Amino acid sequence: MHSSIDNELDVENCVRRLWRGKKWIGLGLLLGIILAWAYTMFASQKWVSVAQFSRPDLTKITRYYQELSKLNQFSTDSDPATTSDMGDIDSVLEAVYQTFLQQVASVDNRRRFWLQQGNTDSLTPTLLDRRVASIQFAPGDKLHGTVDTLMLTSEHAATSSQLLKQYLAFTDQQVMNQVQQQLSAAWQSEIAKIEQQIAFEKSVAQAAYDQQVKQLKNDATQSGDNQTKAAINIIEQTGPVASDSLLHDQARLTALQSGPTSLKPFTSWTYLQSPEPPISRQSPRLPLLMVMWGLVGAIIGAGIALTQREKKKE
């Protein structure tokens, strides 16, 4: 019976001890807050700048769309009625934006960006990996109401915003280079198709010409008609007659051989939120650290207060 009573917690006595040792609790609380503040002053700071965007409008990629429209007009498979169709515009805008998303999320693109910033001699592989990881892309989800978001973490608020804008501009340049290459490849492919078509039409015209000359020579041999011989001389001087289709294809080939116009710098996205300098740092968070370290200090102070009382009692 006495053992169970001795093991019971005397709450009133503990509270009294804590009250008498409140100076230790206050000292621990104050020390914890001071340590938290000192840590935030010397710890590496992290500021996160955020940009949100969606696909561009037509005004941002007008030159590219004009070159595609020109190619479609000269294409052997195109339907002129669909050249200005709005669905085609949507598909072009979506294709450019998807190219941008692939580049902006690419690890290689981020690595190239940091390498072209300069000071590559001091950029160790470990530091390069950290900088690559400092740029994070979060794709949007229409079902959850989120949009495409890009974040860049830096040690200074202004620097994070500036670097994020530079990364977007760098990515735009990569997108433009890729789009220009795709456009040139499509242009060359169309030229090859038309050249094959012209070669086929010329062979058909030559075969028809040879057949006609052969027939006239046979007729001239059998009849000895001078008019037939004169007709043969005229046909041999003029050669095969080009069809309207052949002339049309030759005109298209001449127009295409100049190649596509070089694209001017364009923007492959539209801001939903521009990367302004952040107003609060991501890490370290002073209020949170003060609360946590203050509580730890208060707990340590309470332990000291209880221990001190025990020593005095003994």
Secondary structure, 3 states (H helix, E strand, C coil): CHHHHHHCCCHHHHHHHHHHCHHHHHHHHHHHHHHHHHHHHHCCCEEEEEEEEECCCHHHHHHHHHHHHHHHHHCCCCCHHHCCCHHHHHHHHHHHHHHHHHHHCCHHHHHHHHHCCCCHHHCCHHHHHHHHHCEEEECCCHHHCCCEEEEEEECCHHHHHHHHHHHHHHHHHHHHHHHHHHHHHHHHHHHHHHHHHHHHHHHHHHHHHHHHHHHHHHHHHHHCCHHHHHHHHHHHHHCCCCCHHHHHHHHHHHHHCCCCCCCCCCCCCEEEECCCCCCCCCECCHHHHHHHHHHHHHHHHHHHHHHHHHHHHC
